[in-house]
Amino acid sequence: MSDISESDAIFARAYASAIKTKFQLDVGQHDCILTSPVTLRGMAAGNLIYPQMTNYLIYKFADALQYADNPSYTGGSAGSYIQQLRSYIDWVKAKSYPSQVVVDRMAKARNAFTASNDNYFKVLTEAQTQFSQVKELYPGQTFWQWAASNYPLLAAADRTRKSAQTELFQAMQAYFGPDAAVLSGTYMSNIENAQGPIALPGYNQDGLLDDRDLIDKAIRYANSGVKPPPEDIAQSTIRVPAYTIPSYVSWVQSLITASGNGATRDQVITIDVNQGKKTSWEDYGFKEVKGGGSVGFWPFFSAEVNVNNKWETRTLNTSGRENAITMQLAMIGIQKFDIQSGQWDVANIKTLFPNRLPDAPDVLSSKYARIVSVLVGYDVELKLEFASEMREEVNRIYEEVKKTGGSMSIFGFRVSAGAGGGSTEHVETKFEDVKWDKAKGTMSLTPTEDQVYPTILGAVAQRFD
């Protein structure tokens, strides 16, 4: 994670200001506003997407912690929320003063469970990866059915983990006294339910294996107007921790339908560069900013061009010239959605148990932020106007990209003029849809129509202060 340049920081704050105003956001004491590249793909949904897939994509989005000093959301993760929650509980300090024998037993049990739990999820990931590669040889078998007969390491890892967990729960009874019932009997058990293979509504829900190829294949089907084969989805269905976004699926489908009926982009976000100069990161909820130079978002205008069979980078110098660029986003729909976690969550765990043992892992600390809302738009167009003194430079980069089959990114809007320029993380775009008028200095960039996902414009995250 590299630092963002001051010029790009101006654009980033200007965008954050526009988002804050459009969605009427109040960062309060603990929230911060993250902004995203304007082609970052949201969670696929609608009539042509199976619920398991939408559930999985929402889970992956919502469970991904962010660094509290990075104002850019580009799809990455600083760790799993549910895993850090579990780790936090493991290292809670007793309110009483247990004997050294009890303390030592608790430490030994905790270490044994942590090791066995980490190993279990490592083996689980390896098993899921192998199943994704061979599942066509086992038609009709789900992952768990296949694993029971073909991957004994997973069952062995699970037995070791459960044995360690039993000892941990017994050690907690002695260590925590009355608090043990809620810590092990409720909180830990609920997290186990969320991550387990047995269907428990409110704790987990149908999702998918972490199979990027399967998801990309399903999206290609849906974007072409065809529902993916049900057997592919059924075979890869597993349980994932429950995270929900009420009304999200119906909203996405309504916009897909509206787009097909010729809806216009009448929802507008105007980005005022001066707001980026007048405001500070504190206005958007950040105590400090050390990162933000995320790949795929900044610099403001960059390109990859092919020169003598070698790729070279071109960057538009915007330093001190920010006001020579005006920007506007236009879309046919825009919405803020709040994320709801399942009954397994203990959102106030740090208030309930503020004290932790020495040498406890750095989890749920002020270093991290948890996404609580997602800001999305559908069919987002980026409109720019460059002042006369910049037009020749912009034209030179544009023409070189076009001529060499390169690619370019403007304010996070990624587009390729050559083969292999697509991305599974971004809204599909085509270079021929870029409209550039050198004489007027205007440029518009639009996504391919009728896609089954919105664009993530940004998010609201909550720091663990």
N, C-alpha and C positions, 0 to 999 in steps of 0.2 A: 504494500500500500504506500504509494508515493504521495508527497505533498502536492497540493494544487497550486498553480501559479496565481499571482495576485489578479491578473487579468481574468483568468478563468473563474477565480473566486467571486469577482464582480458579477459575472454572468450567473454563477450558481446562486448567489444571494438574490439576484434579481428574479430568478426563477422561483426560489423559495418564497420571496415576497408575493409573487403573483399567485402561487399555490395557496399561500396563507390567506390571501384576500379572497380568492375564488371560493375556497371551501370554508371560509370564516373560522379558521383554526385558532385556538388559544393554547399556547404551549404550556402555560402555567408554570409550576415549579419543577416538573419532572419530564415533560414531553419534549421531543425534538422533531423537526420536520426533515425528512429525507427526500431528496429529489432523484429522479431516475432518467436514464436515456429515453428519449421519446419514441423509441421502437422496442423497449423492453417488454417482452411478452407476458401478459397476465395469465391467470389460470383458465385453461380451456373449459368451456361449459356449453350448455344448450342441448337441443334435441338430438344432435348427432354425436354427442360425447356421453359415454357411460358414466354414471354417478361415481363408480369406483375411481375413475381417473381424475375427476374433479376433486373428490375427497383427498386423494393422494397429493395432488398439486397444491391444494390449500394447506394440507399438513406440512409439506416441505417448505412452503412460503412462511407460514405462521410460526413454525418451530425454529426457524433460523434466526439466531441472535445476531445483532449487529454491534460493531464497535461504536461506542458513544462519542468518539471524536471524529467520526467520518460522516460527512453530510450526504454522501452519495450512496444510493442503493442500486446495485447493478446485478443483483441475483446471488451474491455470495453469502457466506455464513461465517460467523465467529464462534459457532458452537450450537449444540442442540439445547433448547430451553428445558425440555423434559429431562434430559440427562443431567443438566446442571442442577435442576430442582432436586433430583434424587441425590446427587452428590452433596448438596447443601444439607439435606436432612441427615445424611450419614455422619456429618461432622458437627452437628449441633452439640453445644456444651451443656452438661447437666446443670440443673438449677440447684441441686443438692451437692453434697460432698461425699461421693462414694469412696470406698476403700481402694487402696492401690491394687489389690487383687482384682476387684471389679473393673477398675480402669484398664488394667492390663488385658483382661479378658475381652473387654469391649474393643480395644485397639486391635487385638489379634483377629477378632471376628470381623471387624470392619475391613481390615486389610485383605483378609481371605475372600470376603464377599466382593470387594471392589475388583480384585484380580479375576475372580471367576465370572463376574458380571461383564467385565471388559472382554474377557475371552469368549463368552457366549455370543455377544453381539458381533465380535470379529468373525467367529465361525458362521454365525447366521448370515452375515453379509457375503462371505465366501460361498456358502451354500446357495444363496439366492442368485449369485452371479453364475455359478455353474448350472443351475436349473434353467436360467435364461438362455444358456447356450445349447442345452440338450432337450428342452421341453418338447420340441417337435417329435422326438423319438418316443415320447410318453403321452400320446393323445388322450385327453380326458382326465389326466391326473393333475391335481392342484400341487402347489409347492409342498405343502405339508404331507400330502400323500406320497409324493416322490421322495421327500427327505426321510420319511419313516423307513423306506426300503432301500434307499440308495446312498444315504449320507449319515452313517452312524455317528460320526463325530459330533453332529448337532445334538443328538439325544444325550450323548455322553457329557457334552458341555452343559446341557440343561440340568442333568442330574447333579453335577458338581455345583452348579450355581444354586440350585434349590437346597442342597445340603448346607452350603455356606450360609444361605439366607435363614434357614431354620436356626442355626447356631447364632447368627447375628440377632435375630428376634429375641432369643432367650437371653443373650448378653444384654440387650437393651432393656429387658424387664428389670434386671438387677441394676443397671446403670442409671436409667431415667426414672425408675419408680413409677408414680402415677402418670407421667407424661408418655410412658412407653406405649400405652394403649392407642393414643392418637398418632404418635410418630410411626410406629411399626404396624399397628393393627388397622389404621385408617390411611394415613398418607402414603406409606410405602406400598401397602396392598393395592391402593387405588392406582398407583403408577404401574405396578405389575399388571393389573387388569388392563390398563391402557395399552401396554406393550405386548400383551399376550395374544395367542392365536384363537382363543375362544371369544365368540361374539358377545359383547356386553354393552348394550346400548347406553349411551351417555358417557362411556369410558373409551370405547374404540368404535371403529366403523369400517366398512369395506373400503379397501384401498388397493393399491397395486404394488408389485415388486418394483424395486428401484431399477427399472429397465428403460434406459433412454431410447433405445431403438424401438421398443414397443410403443412408447408414447409418441415418438416422432411419426411412426407409421400410422397410428390412429389419427393424429392430427392431419396428416396428408390426406387420408380418406375423407375426414370431415370437411376439410377445406375444399375438397372437390365435390362436396354435396352428398357424400355417401357415408352411411354409418359403418364403422369398422366391423369385421367379423366378430360375432359374440364369443366364439370359442377362444380366441386369442386373449380376450379380457378375462373370461371366466377362469381360464387356466392360471392366470397370473394374479388372481385376486387373493389378497391377504388382509389382515387387520392392521390398521394404523391408528395411533392416538387420535381421539376425537377433537377436531377443530372445525368450526362451522362459520359460514358467512351467510346469515339470513338474507333471502331474496336475491342472492348473487346470480344463481343459475337463471332464474326467470328474467332478470334484468339483461343479462348477456343475450339470451335468446330474443328478447324484444328488440334489441339493437341489431342483431343479425337480420331479423325480419324487416326492420325499418330500412336497413341498408339495401336489402334486396328490392325494396319498394321505392328506392330512389331518394331516401331521406337526405337532406342537405346538412352540411356541417355548420349548424347555426349556434353551436356552443363555442365560445371564444375565450381564450386566455391571452391577454396582452402582457408582454414581458417588458417592463420599464427598466432599462439599464441603470438609470439614475437611482432607483431603489437599491440596486446592488452596491452603489457607492455610498449611499447615505446610511445604510443599515449595517449592523455587525452580526456576527454569528450568534451572539447572545439573544438577538431578537427572534431567532429560530430555534432556541432551546439548547444551544451548545455552550458548555462552559469553556471548552477549548476545541480547536480543530487542528489535528496533526496530519490527517489523511485527506482523502477526497479525490486524489488524482487517479481515480479508478480507470482501468483499461476499458475502452468502449464508450466512455463519456467525454473525457477531456483529453487533449486540448479542444477548444471550441470548434475549430475547423482543421481537420487533418486528413491526409490521404496517403494511400499506398500506390505507387506507380511502378511500372516495370521498365527499367532502363538497361538495355543490353543483357537481358535475361537475369537481371538482379532487381530485387525489390528495394525501393527507396521511399523515404517518408517525405511528404511535403506538409508544411504547417503554415497556416495564415497567421501572420503576426498581428495580434489584436491589442497588444500592450499600448495603453494611452489612446487607443482608437475605438474604444468600446461604443462610444456614442455614434460611430459611423455605421452601426448595425441596428436595425429595428427588427423585432421578432414578434410573432403571434402564432398561437396554436389554435386550430379550429377542428371541431369534431362533432359527430352527430349525437353523442351522449356523454355525460360525465357524472360521476357519482363517488361518494365516500362510503366505504363499507367498514363497519367495526367487526373485529374478529372475536369469536367466542370460543374459549377452550372448554373441554369436557369436564365432567365431575371429578376427574383425577387431579385437577389443578389446585394449588394452594398459593394463590396470588399474593397473600399477605404473610408468607412464611417468614420473612425477615422481621416483620413486626412481632409475630408470635414468638419467635425464637431468635432474638438478635445476636446472641453470643455463640461463637463457634470456637472450636478447639484450636490451640496453636498448630501451625503447619497445615491448616486446612487448605484445600485447593482454592484457587482464586475463581470462584463461581458466583454468579448473580451479584457481582460487584459493580461499582460505578463505572468500571471499564466497559460494561456491556449495556445494551438497550434491547428491549423486546418490542417487536412490531405489534401494535394494537389496532391499527386501521390501515386500509389500503385505499389509495386514491387512483381511480382508473378513468380512462376515456376510451371511447370506441371510434375507430376509423379516424385516427389523429393525423392531421396535416400540419406540417411546419412551413410557415411563410416567413421569408426574410427579405429585407431590402438593404442593400449595401450602398453607402455613399459613393460619389463619383471617384474619390481618391482610392477606393479599394477594388473597384470593379475589374480592372485589368489583372490584378493579382488573383482574384477569385476566378476569373475566366481562364487564366493560365493553368490553374490547378484543375479546374473542371475539364478542360480540353485534354489535359495530359491523362487524367483518369479515363476519360472516354476513349482516347486513342490507344492506350496501352492495356485496356481491360483491367484497370485497377479498381480500387474501392475508396470510398470517402465516408467520413463521419462528420456531421455538422450538428452541434448541440446534442449529440447522442443519437441523431438520426443516421443510421448506418445503411449504406446502399452500395452495391457492387456492380461494376460494368463488365465483369468477367465471370468465368466459370469458377465454381467453388467458393463463391462469396456469401452463400447463405449461412444462417446460424440457427441452431435449434432453440436458442434463447431469445430470439428477436422476432418481431412481427415481420412477415414476409414483405420485401420491397423489391422494386425493379428500377434499374438505372433509367430506363426509358420513361418512367413516370416522373423523373425530375424535370421541372420546367425552369429553364434559365434564360433570362432576357438580359443580355449584357448592357444594352442601351439604357434600360430602365433600372438595372441593378436589382431586379427582383428574381427570387428563386422560390419555388414551392416543391416540397417533397411529400409524397403521399404513399400510403401502404397499398398493397394489393387488396382488392375488395373481397367482402364476404368471408372473412376469417373468423374462426370460432373462439377467439379470445380477444379481450380488450388490451389496451396498452397501459402498463403501470406508469402513471405520471409521478407518483411519489408514495410516501407512507408516513404515518405518524408512529414514532417509537417512544417507548417509556424507559427512562434510565432506572437502574437499580441503585438509586442514591441512598 
